[in-house]
Amino acid sequence: MRVGGLATGMDIEAMVDKLMDAERIPYDKMKQDRTKLTWKQDAFRDLNKSLLELDNMVLKMKMNSTYNPKKVVSTQENAVTATPSSKSGDRTYRIEVDKLATSAINMSTEDVTGIDKKLSELEYFEGEVPGEIKFSTYGEGDEGPKEIPHSIKIDENDTVRDVLDKINADDSPVRAFYDETSKKVIMETTRTGSYNDGGKEIEFADDSFFTNVLNLDKDQEKGGTDAVFKYNDQEFTSKNNSYELDGTLFQFHNVTNGVANLTISTDEDAIFDSIVEFIDKYNEVVEKFNDSQQEERFRDFPPLTDEQKEEMSEDEIKKWEEKAQSGILKGESIVSNGLYNMRSSWYSKVDNDQGFSSITQIGITTSERYLDGGKLEIDEDKLRKAISDDAAGVQALFSNNSSEGDRGIINRLDDQINQISKNINNRAGKVKGTTTLDNYALGKRMKAIDQRISDFEVRLKKVEDRYWNQFTQMEKAIQRMNDQSAQLLSQFGGM
C-alpha cells in the first residue's frame, strides 16, 4: 500500500498510473505479439488437424477392399445370408439348410423350492456341505469327444441361487438360472453343436446336487446338434449356424425351403460412394486452406489488452477478436504452396500400361470457379461408367504403390499431405502430444517474447518504484517547506 499527496494534496497514485500507462506501451505491444503467435499456432494446428482427418481417409483409399467390395443377394434372406470378403469371387452359391445348430438345454422336472435357502439348511446336505459340486461337458479331442470335468467350489453359507451364479462365472460352456415364473432351473450350453456324438452335452452324477436340489434329469436334455446343409448337393455340417466357403461366411437363420441361391457380385455403388466421400473430404480441406488465404486482414484490430477487455462486454470482445484473428495465416507460404502441391497431385499423369492415366478420364475435374481454390467436381455418370467398365483400372489410377511414374494419385497426394503436415509441425508444433517451445519455429519466437516480457516486467517494477520514490521525495521536500513556512509565520505572529 502506498499513500501519496498528504503534503501536496495531489493524487500521486493517479499520476503514477498515467506515467506507467506510457511506460507499458511497449509491454502491451509485446503481449499482443505473443497473442498473435498463439493465434497463428492454433490456426496452423487447426489446418493440420484437417490434414490428419484426410490422411486417415487416404489409408482407406489405399486398401484393396475399397475397390473390391462385394454385395450378396439371397433368394431366401430369412433362412440364409452371407458376408463376402474382398477375396470372394463374383459367383452364385446354391445352399440348402436342412437343420440348424442348437444348444443343449435341460430343465427341472419339478419345482425348485428354497432357491434362496443356504445350502446348510437344505435337507439334502444334512448340515454337511461338501466343498464342491461337479459336472462335465465335452470338447473335441484328438480321437473323438473329450470329457472335460468342471468343479464349482461351494460353502455352507451359499444359497442355491449363489451356486447358479458360480456355475455361470466358471469358464465352462454352461450357464444356469432360475425361472421365477415356472419355478424351475434351466441349465444350457452357451454354444451350439454336438460335441458328444449325439450323447448328452452336460453330464452330472445321479443322486447329486443337480438331481436332488435342482431337480434335473440328464436324460431330459434336448438339443446340442450340429447344423446340416448342402452346398451344390454336397452335405456339410457345422457346430455353429455359420460356415465359411471360399472366403465367404454364410449365416444360417432358418431351414431353407429347398435351395437358396446367393449371388455375390462387386458392389459398384460402394466403390462410387467411397470415392465421393473422399473427394468431399478433400474439398473440405481445400476450402479451409483457401479460406485462410482469402480472409480479409483487419490491421486496425490488434489483440485486446486485459485492461481493454475489462471495459467491453463478452459479445464485443468476441466480435473484436474475430476481426483480429481474420487473415492470421494470409500469405503463409506453407499454406499456399501446400494447396498448390495437393492440387498438382491430382493432375500428374499416371503411367498405366492399361486402364486410366488421368482423373479426367473417370469424370473428376477441377471447379472452374476461381474462388473454389481448386476443389474437385465429379461427373457421376462418367465415374459410375468407369467403375463399371474397369474397376481395376480405377483402383490402379488411385492406389498404385510405386515410386515411379505409375504411382497412384492417392499415394502422391499422401506424400504431399505428409510433407505439408511436417512443415506445419516444424512451424507450429504437433497437434497431439507434448511439444516444447524449442522444437518449432513459432515456439522459439514465443519463448523469446516470453523472456522479453519477463525482463520488461522487472523493468516496469523498477520504473514504478522510481516514480514513487521521486514523488515521495517531492512530498518530503514540500513538507519541509510547509514546516519552515509555518515556523516563520509563528515567529512573526509572536512579535
C-alpha positions in Angstrom: 0.0 0.0 0.0 1.3 3.4 -1.0 -0.3 6.7 0.2 0.7 9.9 -1.5 -0.4 13.5 -1.6 -0.6 14.1 2.1 1.7 17.2 1.9 0.6 18.4 -1.6 -3.0 17.2 -1.9 -2.1 15.8 -5.3 -3.4 12.4 -6.5 0.0 10.8 -6.7 -1.3 7.3 -7.4 -3.3 8.6 -10.5 -0.2 10.5 -11.7 2.0 7.4 -11.4 -0.7 5.2 -13.1 -0.7 7.7 -16.1 3.1 7.7 -16.3 3.1 3.9 -16.1 0.5 3.7 -18.9 3.0 5.3 -21.2 5.8 3.0 -19.9 3.6 0.0 -20.6 3.0 0.7 -24.3 6.0 -1.5 -25.4 4.9 -4.1 -22.8 1.4 -4.2 -24.2 2.7 -4.5 -27.7 4.9 -7.5 -26.7 1.9 -9.2 -25.2 -0.2 -8.5 -28.3 2.6 -10.0 -30.4 2.6 -13.1 -28.1 -1.2 -13.4 -28.5 -0.8 -13.2 -32.3 1.7 -16.0 -32.3 -0.6 -18.1 -30.2 -3.5 -17.5 -32.7 -1.2 -18.3 -35.6 -0.1 -21.5 -33.9 -3.7 -22.5 -33.3 -4.7 -21.7 -36.9 -1.8 -23.8 -38.2 -2.7 -26.7 -36.0 -6.3 -26.5 -37.0 -5.3 -26.9 -40.6 -3.0 -29.8 -39.6 -5.9 -31.4 -37.8 -7.9 -31.3 -41.1 -5.0 -32.9 -42.9 -4.8 -35.7 -40.4 -8.5 -36.4 -40.9 -7.9 -36.5 -44.6 -4.9 -38.7 -44.2 -7.0 -41.2 -42.2 -9.3 -41.5 -45.2 -6.2 -41.8 -47.5 -5.4 -45.1 -45.8 -8.9 -46.4 -46.7 -8.4 -45.3 -50.3 -5.2 -47.3 -50.5 -6.8 -50.6 -49.4 -7.7 -53.3 -51.8 -11.1 -53.8 -50.1 -12.2 -50.3 -51.1 -12.1 -51.2 -54.7 -13.4 -54.8 -54.3 -16.4 -54.5 -52.1 -18.9 -57.3 -52.5 -22.7 -57.5 -52.2 -24.9 -60.5 -51.8 -28.4 -61.2 -52.9 -30.1 -64.2 -51.3 -33.4 -65.7 -52.6 -34.2 -66.7 -49.0 -32.8 -64.0 -46.8 -34.9 -65.2 -43.9 -33.1 -68.5 -44.0 -29.5 -67.9 -45.2 -27.4 -64.8 -45.8 -23.7 -64.3 -46.5 -20.8 -61.9 -45.7 -18.3 -61.9 -48.5 -14.7 -60.7 -48.3 -12.7 -58.9 -50.9 -11.3 -62.4 -51.8 -14.8 -63.7 -52.7 -15.3 -64.2 -56.4 -18.4 -63.0 -58.3 -20.5 -66.1 -58.4 -23.7 -67.8 -57.2 -23.8 -70.4 -54.4 -26.6 -73.0 -54.1 -27.2 -73.6 -50.4 -29.9 -75.8 -48.8 -30.1 -75.7 -45.0 -31.6 -78.9 -43.6 -31.0 -78.4 -39.9 -29.9 -75.6 -37.6 -27.2 -76.0 -34.9 -28.8 -75.9 -31.4 -27.6 -75.6 -27.9 -28.1 -78.3 -25.3 -30.8 -77.4 -22.8 -32.2 -79.1 -19.7 -34.9 -78.0 -17.3 -36.1 -79.1 -13.8 -38.7 -81.8 -13.9 -40.3 -80.4 -10.7 -40.5 -77.0 -9.0 -37.3 -76.0 -7.2 -38.1 -74.8 -3.7 -35.8 -72.9 -1.4 -33.9 -71.1 -4.1 -32.7 -68.5 -1.6 -32.0 -71.0 1.2 -28.5 -71.6 2.5 -27.0 -74.9 1.5 -26.6 -75.9 5.1 -30.3 -75.5 5.6 -31.2 -78.0 2.8 -32.3 -81.5 3.8 -30.2 -82.9 1.0 -26.9 -81.9 2.7 -28.0 -82.9 6.2 -25.9 -80.0 7.6 -22.7 -81.2 5.9 -21.9 -79.2 2.8 -19.1 -80.5 0.6 -16.5 -78.1 -0.7 -17.5 -78.6 -4.3 -20.0 -79.9 -6.8 -19.1 -81.4 -10.1 -20.4 -81.8 -13.7 -18.8 -82.4 -17.1 -19.1 -81.1 -20.7 -17.4 -82.3 -23.9 -14.9 -80.9 -26.3 -13.1 -82.1 -29.4 -10.2 -84.4 -28.7 -7.6 -86.0 -30.9 -9.6 -89.2 -31.0 -13.2 -88.0 -30.8 -15.2 -86.5 -27.9 -13.2 -85.4 -24.9 -14.9 -85.2 -21.5 -14.0 -82.1 -19.6 -14.7 -82.0 -15.8 -15.8 -78.9 -14.0 -15.6 -78.3 -10.3 -17.6 -75.5 -8.6 -16.5 -74.5 -5.1 -19.3 -74.0 -2.6 -19.7 -73.5 1.2 -22.5 -73.7 3.7 -23.3 -70.0 3.5 -24.0 -70.2 -0.2 -27.7 -70.2 -1.3 -28.9 -72.3 -4.2 -29.1 -69.1 -6.3 -25.4 -68.4 -5.3 -24.4 -71.8 -6.7 -26.1 -71.0 -10.0 -24.2 -67.7 -10.2 -20.9 -69.6 -9.6 -21.7 -72.0 -12.4 -22.2 -69.0 -14.7 -18.9 -67.5 -13.5 -17.0 -70.7 -14.3 -15.1 -71.0 -17.6 -17.3 -73.9 -18.7 -19.6 -73.5 -21.7 -22.6 -73.8 -19.4 -25.0 -71.3 -17.8 -27.8 -71.9 -15.3 -30.6 -69.7 -14.0 -33.8 -69.9 -12.0 -37.0 -69.0 -13.9 -39.3 -67.2 -11.4 -42.5 -67.9 -13.4 -42.1 -71.7 -13.9 -40.1 -72.1 -10.6 -37.7 -74.3 -12.4 -33.9 -74.2 -13.1 -32.8 -74.0 -16.7 -29.3 -75.3 -17.5 -27.9 -75.0 -21.0 -24.8 -74.8 -23.1 -23.6 -71.3 -24.2 -22.6 -72.8 -27.6 -24.3 -74.7 -30.3 -23.3 -78.0 -31.8 -22.8 -81.6 -30.8 -19.6 -82.5 -29.0 -20.5 -86.0 -27.7 -21.5 -87.8 -30.9 -25.2 -87.5 -30.1 -24.8 -88.2 -26.4 -25.5 -85.7 -23.5 -23.6 -82.5 -23.6 -23.9 -81.8 -19.8 -23.2 -84.8 -17.6 -23.7 -85.0 -13.8 -24.0 -87.9 -11.4 -27.2 -89.4 -10.3 -28.2 -88.6 -6.7 -26.3 -85.4 -6.9 -26.9 -81.7 -6.2 -28.2 -81.4 -9.7 -30.7 -84.2 -9.4 -31.8 -83.8 -5.8 -31.8 -80.0 -5.4 -32.2 -78.6 -8.9 -34.5 -81.5 -9.9 -32.6 -82.0 -13.2 -32.7 -85.3 -15.1 -29.8 -85.6 -17.6 -31.9 -87.9 -19.8 -34.3 -84.9 -20.4 -31.6 -82.9 -22.1 -32.6 -81.6 -25.6 -30.5 -80.1 -28.4 -26.8 -80.0 -28.8 -27.0 -80.6 -32.5 -24.8 -79.5 -35.5 -26.1 -77.5 -38.4 -26.6 -79.6 -41.6 -26.6 -78.0 -45.0 -25.8 -78.8 -48.6 -23.6 -76.8 -51.0 -24.1 -77.8 -54.6 -25.7 -81.0 -53.3 -22.7 -81.9 -51.2 -23.6 -82.2 -47.4 -21.7 -80.3 -44.8 -22.0 -80.0 -41.0 -21.1 -77.1 -38.7 -21.2 -76.7 -35.0 -22.3 -73.1 -35.5 -25.0 -71.6 -37.6 -22.4 -70.3 -40.0 -19.8 -71.7 -42.3 -17.0 -70.2 -44.5 -16.7 -71.2 -48.1 -14.1 -69.7 -50.4 -13.7 -66.5 -48.3 -17.4 -66.1 -47.9 -19.1 -66.5 -44.5 -22.6 -68.0 -44.7 -25.1 -67.4 -41.8 -28.0 -69.8 -41.3 -31.1 -68.3 -39.7 -33.7 -71.0 -40.6 -34.2 -74.2 -42.6 -34.5 -73.3 -46.3 -37.4 -74.1 -48.5 -35.5 -76.1 -51.0 -32.4 -74.5 -52.4 -31.5 -70.9 -51.7 -29.4 -69.1 -54.4 -26.9 -66.5 -53.1 -25.3 -64.3 -55.8 -22.1 -62.4 -54.9 -21.1 -59.5 -57.1 -18.9 -56.4 -57.0 -20.7 -53.6 -55.2 -20.0 -50.8 -57.7 -22.2 -48.3 -55.6 -19.9 -48.9 -52.6 -16.8 -48.0 -54.8 -18.5 -44.9 -56.0 -19.6 -43.8 -52.5 -16.0 -44.3 -51.2 -14.5 -42.1 -53.9 -17.2 -39.4 -53.5 -16.8 -39.4 -49.7 -13.0 -39.0 -50.1 -13.3 -36.2 -52.6 -15.9 -34.4 -50.4 -13.4 -34.5 -47.5 -10.6 -33.3 -49.8 -12.7 -30.4 -50.9 -13.3 -29.5 -47.2 -9.6 -29.3 -46.6 -9.1 -27.3 -49.8 -11.8 -24.9 -48.7 -10.2 -24.5 -45.3 -6.8 -23.9 -46.7 -8.1 -21.5 -49.3 -10.2 -19.5 -46.9 -7.2 -18.9 -44.7 -5.6 -17.1 -47.7 -8.7 -15.2 -48.8 -9.7 -13.9 -45.4 -9.5 -10.1 -45.0 -6.9 -8.8 -42.6 -8.0 -6.0 -40.3 -4.8 -4.3 -39.2 -6.8 -1.8 -37.0 -7.9 -4.7 -34.8 -4.9 -5.8 -32.7 -5.4 -8.2 -29.8 -7.1 -6.6 -26.8 -5.2 -5.9 -23.7 -6.5 -7.1 -20.3 -7.5 -3.5 -19.5 -9.4 -3.1 -22.7 -11.3 -6.4 -22.1 -12.5 -5.1 -18.7 -14.2 -2.2 -20.4 -16.0 -4.4 -23.0 -18.9 -6.9 -23.0 -18.3 -10.6 -23.9 -20.1 -10.1 -27.2 -17.9 -7.0 -28.0 -14.8 -9.0 -27.2 -15.9 -11.9 -29.4 -16.6 -9.7 -32.4 -13.4 -7.8 -32.0 -11.3 -10.9 -31.8 -13.0 -12.4 -34.8 -11.7 -9.4 -36.8 -8.3 -9.5 -35.0 -7.8 -13.2 -36.0 -9.1 -12.8 -39.5 -6.3 -13.4 -42.1 -3.9 -14.6 -39.4 -2.4 -17.1 -42.0 -2.8 -14.9 -45.0 0.4 -15.0 -47.2 1.9 -18.0 -45.3 3.8 -20.0 -48.0 3.4 -23.3 -46.1 -0.4 -23.0 -46.8 -0.3 -21.6 -50.3 2.4 -23.9 -51.5 0.8 -26.9 -49.8 -2.5 -26.1 -51.5 -0.8 -25.9 -54.9 1.1 -29.2 -54.3 -2.1 -31.1 -53.3 -3.8 -29.9 -56.5 -0.8 -31.0 -58.5 -1.1 -34.5 -57.1 -4.4 -35.0 -58.9 -3.2 -33.8 -62.3 0.1 -35.5 -62.6 -0.2 -38.2 -65.2 -0.2 -41.8 -64.0 1.8 -44.0 -66.5 -0.5 -47.0 -66.6 0.1 -49.5 -69.4 -3.7 -50.1 -69.4 -6.7 -48.5 -67.8 -6.7 -44.8 -66.8 -3.9 -42.3 -66.6 -5.8 -39.2 -65.6 -8.7 -38.4 -63.3 -10.5 -36.5 -66.1 -11.0 -39.9 -67.8 -13.1 -41.1 -64.9 -15.2 -37.9 -64.6 -13.2 -35.9 -62.0 -12.3 -32.3 -62.8 -11.4 -29.1 -61.1 -14.1 -26.5 -60.5 -14.0 -23.6 -63.0 -14.9 -21.1 -60.2 -11.7 -19.3 -59.2 -12.9 -18.7 -55.6 -13.3 -22.5 -55.1 -9.5 -22.7 -54.9 -9.1 -25.9 -56.9 -12.0 -28.0 -55.5 -12.8 -31.2 -57.4 -16.1 -31.8 -59.2 -17.5 -35.2 -60.1 -19.4 -36.2 -63.3 -21.3 -39.0 -61.5 -22.4 -40.8 -64.7 -18.9 -40.8 -66.1 -17.4 -42.1 -62.8 -20.0 -44.8 -62.5 -19.3 -45.9 -66.0 -15.6 -46.0 -65.4 -16.1 -48.2 -62.3 -18.5 -50.5 -64.2 -16.2 -50.8 -67.2 -12.9 -51.2 -65.4 -12.9 -51.1 -61.6 -9.3 -52.5 -61.6 -8.2 -49.6 -63.8 -9.8 -47.1 -61.4 -8.0 -48.8 -58.5 -4.7 -48.6 -60.3 -5.2 -44.9 -61.0 -5.8 -44.2 -57.4 -3.7 -46.6 -55.4 -0.8 -48.0 -57.4 2.0 -48.2 -54.8 5.2 -47.3 -56.7 7.9 -44.7 -56.6 7.9 -44.4 -60.4 5.6 -42.7 -62.9 2.8 -45.2 -62.3 2.5 -44.1 -58.7 -1.2 -43.8 -57.9 -2.9 -40.4 -57.2 -3.7 -41.3 -53.6 -0.1 -42.2 -52.8 1.1 -39.0 -54.5 -1.4 -37.0 -52.5 -0.4 -38.8 -49.3 3.2 -37.8 -50.0 2.2 -34.1 -50.2 -0.1 -34.3 -47.1 2.8 -35.8 -45.1 5.1 -33.1 -46.3 2.7 -30.3 -45.5 1.9 -31.7 -42.1 5.7 -32.0 -41.4 6.2 -28.3 -42.4 3.3 -27.2 -40.2 4.8 -29.3 -37.3 8.1 -27.6 -37.8 6.4 -24.2 -37.8 3.7 -24.6 -35.2 4.3 -27.8 -33.3 2.3 -31.1 -33.4 -1.5 -31.3 -33.0 -1.1 -34.1 -30.5 1.4 -34.9 -27.9 3.7 -32.7 -25.9 6.0 -30.4 -27.9 8.4 -28.0 -26.1 8.7 -24.4 -27.4 12.3 -25.1 -28.5 11.1 -27.7 -31.1 9.3 -25.5 -33.6 9.8 -22.0 -35.1 6.8 -20.2 -33.6 7.6 -21.8 -30.2 11.1 -20.3 -30.3 9.6 -16.9 -31.0 7.1 -17.3 -28.2 9.9 -18.3 -25.8 11.9 -15.2 -26.8 8.9 -12.9 -26.4 8.1 -14.6 -23.0 11.7 -13.8 -21.9 11.4 -10.2 -23.1 8.0 -9.8 -21.3 9.5 -11.2 -18.1 12.5 -8.8 -18.3 10.2 -5.9 -19.1 8.0 -6.7 -16.1 11.1 -6.4 -13.9 12.0 -3.1 -15.6 8.4 -1.8 -15.1 8.6 -2.6 -11.4 11.8 -0.6 -11.1 10.4 2.3 -13.1 7.3 2.4 -11.0 9.3 2.3 -7.8 11.4 5.2 -9.1 8.4 7.3 -9.8 7.0 6.6 -6.4 10.4 7.4 -4.8 10.6 10.7 -6.8 7.1 11.8 -5.7 7.9 10.7 -2.2 11.0 12.9 -2.1 8.9 15.8 -3.6 6.3 15.3 -0.9 9.1 15.3 1.8 10.6 18.5 0.4 7.3 20.3 0.2 6.5 19.1 3.7 9.8 20.6 5.0 8.9 23.8 3.2 5.5 23.8 4.8 7.0 23.2 8.2 9.5 26.1 7.7 6.7 28.4 6.5 4.6 27.5 9.5 7.5 28.2 11.8 8.2 31.6 10.2 4.6 32.5 10.5 4.5 31.5 14.1 7.6 33.7 14.8 6.0 36.7 13.0 2.8 36.2 14.9 4.8 36.2 18.2 6.4 39.7 17.6 
